[in-house]
């Protein structure tokens, strides 16, 4: 799949996938003003113009990146595994299906999705990642 930031300074490719997830944690909501709707792209994401990418260590286990020129959010990356979660809106394709929601217990009451998805609480997400030897997403 192909994608790019708002101004086109950063482009990227990733493996094909059709599923997106929504993260309702406070970090994601503060980062983007609402839930992060992201594609789990794994480790195989190739970026161009990496000199136009700025990263921010949002926790001890993850970083978030954005375009230096236009500010578009580019990814959330787990440092221990190198896995990328890329916002769905930066892809050229929009043929996605919302399949899961995490940190559902942190979702504010002012919005809701109509889709039927797998929903995990903050503790369930932490348990999932720490049992696999990683750290929880933030």
Secondary structure, 3 states (H helix, E strand, C coil): CEEECCCCCCEEECCCCCEEEEECCHHHHHHHCCCEEEEEEECCCEECCHHHEEEEECCCCEEEEEECCCCCEEEEEECCCCCEEEEHHHECCCCCEEEEEECHHHCCCCCCCCCCCEEECHHHHHHHHHHCCCCCCC
